[in-house]
Amino acid sequence: MEAEPTTLEAFERALAARAEGSYRLRLYVSGSTPRSTKAIANIRAICEEHLLGRYELEVVDLYQQPHLAKDSQVIAAPTLVREMPQPPRKIIGDMSDEEKVLIALDIQQVEP
């Protein structure tokens, strides 16, 4: 079992992530339902368009790892959690409304 990071380690990672402008996202889904599959495809497309090279996305299947839902206080699926930069933010749904996702996660769009 992996040891939990110390408060200092977590703080240093948060500072590094903010300085790099990178995002750490975790998408909680419930199996391979159509809604879960749609949420995965939608958030990947949003990340590739707006965060290319600046994000890490982890997909968690709550059927396989239900304890992670409790740890992150996730009560519905699909739920996307922005872990970095701090503070954490959550959005529930299939991520089909791109503008709503960008606003909820406070993702700054880079103008060409």
Secondary structure by P-SEA (a helix, b strand, c coil): ccccccaaaaaaaaaaaaaacbbbbbbbbccccaaaaaaaaaaaaaaaacccccbbbbbbcccccaaaaaaaccccccbbbccccccbbbbbccccaaaaaaaaacbbbbcc
